[in-house]
Amino acid sequence: MGLSTTLLLMHRAADAAPCSTPQWSSSSSQNTANLQAAITQCAGTSSSPGLIDLTANNGVSTAVITSVSLASNIVLKLEKGFTLKGSPSQPSDSAMLVGSKVSNVTITGAGAIDGDGQAYWPSAVGKSNTARPKLIAITGSNIQVGANFTDTGKPQSVVAFPTASNDPSNALIIRNSPKEQLVIESGSKNVTIDGVWIYANPNRNSSGQDLAPNTDAIDIIGTDVATIKNCLLDTGDDDIAIKSNAGQAATTNVNISNCVVGGGHGISIGGQEAAGHTLADPGVSQVTVGNVEFNGTDYGYRIKTDQTAKDSGATTGVTYRNTCMINVQQPFLFTYTYASGTGGDLPLIANVAIDNVIATGSGTQGAIIGLANSLMGVPASGNTGISITNSNIGGGSAFTVTNGELQVGRHSSVKTSLGTNGSVVPANDSGATWACPSSIRIPAQI
């Protein structure tokens, strides 16, 4: 036996054999029942998860379902060329794929999960949070989503971003949810999202309203340790939203890298950080973002909170580095006035570092908006403030600072303007070292 044959047999032995391959028909109720039965049957162990292979059969390459519940210890694999699609009769208060307190769940492959949500969008334009189904909503531990996982749930490298072409042909596709698309709910731990392309209509009408409202690509809520990488995001709302809810778990240790962002509201923290209100007990903490490219996004990096009881909280320990932005309307927004009203604790945004960010064609370079009785970014005990170093922000109107302070590196290029109680102070740096491409490709949605 030759070496190549031996290696091939070893590779095949390492592949997981499907526990089940659900059979499809034209009936959404039958498809739902078959998939639910496969998930229930295939729940394995943490060391040997059951593989459910979703592939075209019986002449059906797009199988319509309503809603199924995920089980622990499974790998759900969508084969390339196969689409799992949401039914118009999905429950509005749930999701197409629901995981409640599950563990060791992997959703992988290079197929598509399609919410078919376009019919829900028009009636929700210009309205706030109308009832609509989500696409994927999971609470649990050791959750993995994306093409970069094997049939046994181990890491692999199938698709990488950013590249010159940003080709998503081998990514797991998640698209067109009626509302939020991939939601990691409060109480989750150890989440990895690696190798997905998530999109919905990123356009706006003539009044500036999103035409696919609330279609966040990825929401991380009340989660301890989340990694998001090798993703391409192009939606009608937050491309990534990091939050925590009052009385529930805080979000901490979030790492975002090697992503490309097109339409949408960019990478946001908030508006809810209400799980914690102090530096010692924050609602969101330790968020690191690096090697990310934006093209045509409404915002780049945004931290938004306010003084209402459901929103107000503390965010601390945020680092943005090694970023390229082209034609981003507002590269930075840090605000204590995201929503009007009072009744909650004073909000807090602290320890924010921006380094090696290159932006061209900006609309407004940025804004700090604090409160008269709660200045943002002013260094204090345990708080180094908000700084921009080794960065060049070009185009548009100035970075405005109101009721707060911004530190700007002496070798950085940022146009600033002071509002009430605003200040800009110099910081030490040596100049930008990050190199950006001349163009950033956002592929046409399919």
C-alpha positions in Angstrom: 0.0 0.0 0.0 1.4 3.4 -1.0 1.9 6.3 1.3 -0.8 8.4 -0.5 -3.4 5.5 -0.1 -2.5 5.1 3.6 -3.0 8.8 4.2 -6.3 8.8 2.3 -7.6 5.9 4.4 -6.4 7.6 7.6 -8.3 10.8 6.6 -11.5 8.9 5.9 -11.2 7.1 9.2 -11.0 10.4 10.9 -14.2 11.7 9.2 -17.4 11.3 11.2 -20.0 9.1 9.6 -23.4 10.8 9.6 -25.7 9.6 12.4 -28.6 10.8 10.2 -29.3 12.4 6.9 -32.9 13.7 7.1 -35.0 13.2 4.0 -36.8 16.1 2.4 -40.1 16.7 0.7 -42.3 19.7 -0.3 -44.0 19.6 3.1 -42.5 22.1 5.6 -44.2 20.2 8.5 -42.7 16.9 7.4 -39.3 18.5 6.9 -39.5 20.0 10.4 -40.5 16.7 11.9 -37.7 14.8 10.1 -35.1 17.3 11.1 -36.3 17.4 14.7 -36.2 13.6 14.9 -32.7 13.5 13.5 -31.5 16.0 16.1 -33.1 14.1 18.9 -31.8 10.7 17.7 -28.2 12.0 17.1 -27.4 13.7 20.4 -24.1 12.1 21.2 -21.5 12.8 23.9 -19.1 15.7 24.4 -16.2 13.6 23.0 -18.3 12.1 20.2 -21.0 14.4 18.9 -23.6 13.0 16.5 -23.3 14.3 12.9 -26.5 15.3 11.1 -25.8 15.7 7.4 -28.1 18.1 5.7 -27.9 17.6 1.9 -30.1 17.6 -1.1 -32.2 14.5 -1.6 -35.4 13.4 -3.2 -35.0 16.2 -5.7 -35.1 18.9 -2.9 -32.1 21.2 -2.5 -34.0 23.8 -0.5 -35.9 22.3 2.5 -38.4 24.6 4.2 -39.0 24.2 7.9 -40.7 26.1 10.7 -38.8 25.8 14.0 -36.6 23.1 15.5 -34.9 22.7 18.9 -31.2 21.9 18.9 -29.8 19.3 21.3 -26.5 19.1 23.0 -23.5 17.2 21.5 -24.4 17.5 17.9 -22.8 18.7 14.6 -25.3 20.1 12.2 -23.6 20.2 8.8 -25.1 22.0 5.8 -23.6 20.6 2.6 -22.6 23.0 -0.1 -25.5 23.6 -2.5 -28.2 22.8 0.2 -30.4 25.5 1.8 -32.4 25.2 5.0 -35.1 27.8 4.7 -37.6 29.3 7.0 -41.3 28.9 6.6 -43.7 31.9 6.5 -45.5 30.2 9.5 -42.5 30.5 11.8 -43.5 31.5 15.3 -42.9 35.3 15.7 -41.6 34.9 19.3 -39.0 32.3 18.5 -36.4 31.3 15.9 -35.9 28.8 13.1 -33.1 27.1 15.0 -33.5 27.3 18.8 -30.9 26.1 21.4 -31.9 26.4 25.0 -29.2 25.7 27.5 -27.4 23.3 25.1 -23.7 22.4 25.1 -21.2 21.2 22.5 -23.2 22.3 19.4 -21.6 22.9 16.0 -23.3 24.3 13.0 -21.0 24.0 10.0 -20.6 23.4 6.3 -20.8 25.6 3.2 -24.5 25.5 2.7 -27.0 28.2 3.6 -29.5 29.0 6.3 -32.1 31.3 4.9 -34.8 33.0 7.0 -36.7 34.1 3.9 -37.6 37.2 5.8 -38.1 39.6 3.0 -41.9 39.6 3.4 -41.6 40.6 7.0 -39.4 43.7 6.4 -41.7 46.3 4.7 -44.2 46.5 7.6 -41.4 46.9 10.1 -39.6 49.8 8.3 -39.4 52.8 10.5 -40.8 51.0 13.5 -39.0 49.7 16.6 -38.7 45.9 17.2 -41.9 44.7 15.7 -42.6 41.0 16.4 -40.7 38.8 13.9 -38.9 35.5 14.1 -35.2 35.3 14.6 -33.1 32.9 12.5 -30.8 31.3 15.1 -31.0 31.8 18.8 -28.8 29.8 21.2 -28.1 29.8 24.9 -25.4 27.4 26.0 -21.7 26.5 26.2 -19.1 25.5 23.7 -21.1 26.7 20.7 -19.5 26.8 17.3 -20.9 28.3 14.1 -19.2 28.6 10.7 -17.5 26.7 7.9 -14.2 26.4 9.8 -15.2 23.3 11.8 -14.9 19.6 10.9 -17.6 16.9 11.0 -16.5 16.2 14.5 -16.5 19.8 15.6 -12.8 20.4 15.5 -11.2 23.6 14.1 -10.2 23.7 10.5 -9.4 26.4 7.9 -11.7 26.4 5.0 -12.4 30.1 4.5 -10.4 33.2 5.5 -11.2 36.9 5.5 -10.0 39.5 4.6 -8.4 38.7 1.3 -8.1 40.6 -2.0 -11.2 38.9 -3.4 -13.2 38.2 -0.1 -14.6 35.2 -1.8 -17.4 33.7 0.4 -18.0 30.6 -1.7 -16.8 28.2 1.0 -18.3 30.0 4.0 -21.4 29.0 5.8 -24.1 31.4 4.5 -26.7 32.9 6.9 -29.1 35.3 5.3 -32.3 37.2 5.2 -33.7 36.6 8.7 -37.0 38.3 9.4 -35.2 39.9 12.4 -31.9 39.2 14.1 -29.9 36.5 12.4 -27.4 34.8 14.8 -28.1 35.5 18.5 -26.1 34.2 21.3 -28.4 34.7 24.3 -27.6 35.6 27.9 -25.9 32.9 30.0 -23.7 31.5 27.2 -20.0 30.6 27.5 -17.2 29.7 25.1 -18.7 30.7 21.7 -16.8 30.6 18.4 -18.1 32.0 15.2 -15.6 31.3 12.4 -16.2 31.3 8.7 -19.6 32.8 8.0 -21.1 35.2 5.5 -24.2 36.8 7.1 -26.3 39.2 5.1 -29.6 41.0 4.6 -30.6 44.0 2.5 -28.2 46.8 3.6 -30.0 49.6 1.8 -32.1 52.5 3.1 -35.2 54.3 1.7 -35.2 58.0 0.8 -36.1 58.8 4.5 -33.0 57.0 5.7 -34.8 54.1 7.2 -33.3 50.6 7.0 -35.1 48.4 4.5 -34.2 45.2 6.4 -34.8 46.6 9.9 -33.3 44.9 13.0 -31.5 42.3 10.9 -28.4 42.2 13.1 -25.8 39.8 11.8 -24.4 38.6 15.1 -25.6 39.5 18.6 -23.5 38.5 21.6 -25.6 39.0 24.8 -24.5 38.1 28.4 -21.7 35.8 27.2 -18.4 34.9 28.8 -15.7 34.3 26.1 -16.7 34.8 22.5 -14.5 34.6 19.4 -15.7 36.0 16.1 -13.3 35.6 13.1 -13.2 35.1 9.4 -16.6 36.6 8.9 -18.2 38.7 6.1 -21.1 40.8 7.4 -23.5 42.9 5.3 -26.9 43.7 6.8 -29.6 46.2 7.6 -28.6 46.9 11.3 -25.7 46.1 13.6 -23.2 43.8 12.0 -22.0 42.8 15.4 -23.8 43.9 18.6 -22.3 43.2 22.0 -24.8 43.6 24.9 -25.9 42.6 28.4 -29.3 42.8 30.0 -30.3 44.1 33.4 -30.3 41.4 36.1 -28.6 38.9 33.8 -25.1 37.8 32.9 -22.4 40.3 31.9 -20.5 40.0 28.6 -16.8 39.7 28.9 -13.8 38.5 26.9 -14.9 39.1 23.3 -12.3 38.9 20.5 -13.2 39.9 16.9 -10.6 39.5 14.1 -10.2 39.0 10.4 -13.7 40.2 9.4 -15.1 42.3 6.6 -18.0 44.6 7.1 -20.2 46.1 4.4 -23.7 47.6 4.8 -25.1 48.0 8.3 -24.3 49.8 11.5 -20.9 48.3 12.1 -19.5 46.8 15.3 -21.5 48.1 18.3 -21.4 47.7 22.0 -24.8 48.5 23.5 -27.3 50.1 23.7 -27.8 47.7 26.7 -24.9 47.2 29.0 -27.2 47.0 32.1 -25.8 43.8 33.7 -23.3 45.9 35.6 -22.8 49.6 36.3 -19.3 50.1 37.7 -15.7 49.5 36.7 -15.5 46.7 39.2 -18.8 45.2 38.0 -19.2 46.2 34.3 -22.0 45.1 31.9 -19.5 44.7 29.0 -15.7 44.3 29.4 -12.6 43.2 27.7 -13.5 43.5 24.0 -10.7 43.4 21.4 -11.2 44.0 17.7 -8.4 43.8 15.1 -7.6 43.2 11.5 -11.1 44.3 10.3 -12.1 46.1 7.1 -15.2 48.2 6.5 -16.6 49.5 3.3 -19.7 51.7 3.1 -20.8 51.0 6.6 -23.0 53.5 8.5 -20.7 53.3 11.5 -17.3 51.7 12.2 -17.0 51.3 16.0 -19.7 52.4 18.2 -20.4 52.2 22.0 -23.9 53.4 22.8 -25.6 53.7 26.2 -27.9 56.0 28.0 -29.5 56.7 31.4 -32.6 54.6 31.1 -32.9 51.6 33.5 -33.0 49.0 30.7 -29.9 50.4 29.0 -27.6 52.1 31.4 -24.4 50.2 32.3 -20.6 50.3 32.3 -18.4 49.3 29.4 -14.6 49.0 30.1 -11.5 47.6 28.5 -12.2 48.0 24.7 -9.4 47.9 22.2 -9.8 48.7 18.5 -6.6 48.1 16.4 -5.4 47.4 12.8 -8.5 48.6 11.0 -9.2 49.9 7.5 -12.3 51.9 6.7 -13.4 53.2 3.3 -16.5 55.5 3.0 -17.7 54.8 6.5 -20.2 57.5 7.4 -19.0 57.8 11.0 -15.9 55.8 12.0 -16.5 56.3 15.8 -19.4 57.1 18.0 -19.3 56.9 21.8 -22.5 58.2 23.4 -24.3 58.4 26.7 -27.5 59.7 25.0 -28.4 56.8 22.7 -32.0 57.0 23.9 -33.8 59.8 25.7 -35.0 59.4 29.3 -33.7 58.9 32.8 -34.3 56.5 35.6 -31.2 54.4 35.5 -27.6 54.8 36.9 -25.2 57.1 35.2 -23.6 55.3 32.2 -19.9 54.7 32.0 -17.6 54.1 29.0 -14.0 53.7 30.2 -10.6 52.4 29.0 -11.0 52.6 25.3 -7.9 52.4 23.1 -8.0 53.0 19.3 -4.7 52.2 17.5 -3.6 51.9 13.9 -7.0 52.8 12.4 -6.9 54.2 8.8 -10.2 55.7 7.5 -10.7 57.5 4.2 -13.9 59.1 2.8 -15.5 59.5 6.2 -18.7 61.5 6.5 -18.2 62.6 10.1 -15.0 61.4 11.7 -16.5 60.7 15.1 -18.1 61.9 18.2 -17.9 61.7 22.0 -21.2 62.6 23.6 -21.2 62.6 27.4 -23.5 64.1 30.0 -23.0 67.3 31.9 -23.0 65.4 35.1 -21.1 62.4 33.7 -18.1 63.4 31.5 -16.9 60.7 29.2 -13.2 59.8 28.7 -11.7 61.9 31.4 -9.0 59.8 33.1 -9.6 58.8 36.7 -8.7 56.0 39.0 -8.9 52.8 37.0 -9.9 54.7 33.8 -7.3 55.7 31.2 -10.0 57.4 29.1 -10.4 57.3 25.3 -7.4 57.5 23.1 -6.6 57.5 19.4 -3.0 56.7 18.5 -1.1 55.8 15.3 -4.2 56.5 13.3 -5.2 58.6 10.2 -8.9 59.6 9.9 -9.6 61.4 6.7 -12.6 63.2 5.1 -15.8 64.6 6.4 -16.5 66.9 9.3 -14.6 66.9 12.6 -14.5 64.4 15.5 -16.7 66.3 18.0 -16.1 66.1 21.7 -19.0 67.1 24.0 -19.0 66.6 27.8 -15.9 64.5 27.6 -12.2 64.2 26.6 -10.4 62.6 23.7 -6.7 61.9 23.7 -5.1 62.1 20.2 -1.6 60.9 19.3 0.9 63.6 18.2 1.6 61.6 15.1 -2.0 60.8 14.3 -4.3 62.7 11.9 -7.7 63.4 13.3 -9.7 66.6 12.8 -11.4 67.6 16.1 -14.0 70.1 17.3 -15.0 70.9 20.8 -18.5 71.1 22.1 -19.7 72.1 25.6 -17.3 70.7 28.3 -15.2 69.1 25.6 -11.4 68.7 25.5 -8.7 67.2 23.3 -5.3 66.4 24.8 -2.1 65.2 23.1 -0.9 61.6 23.6 2.4 60.0 22.6 2.6 57.8 19.5 5.0 57.2 16.6 2.7 57.1 13.6 0.5 54.6 11.7 2.1 51.3 10.7 -1.0 49.5 9.4 -1.3 49.2 5.6 -4.7 49.2 3.9 -5.7 47.9 0.5 -6.8 50.4 -2.1 -10.2 48.8 -2.3 -12.3 46.5 -0.1 -14.6 44.1 -1.9 -18.1 43.4 -0.6 -19.5 40.5 -2.7 -22.9 40.7 -4.3 -25.6 39.1 -2.2 -27.0 35.8 -3.5 
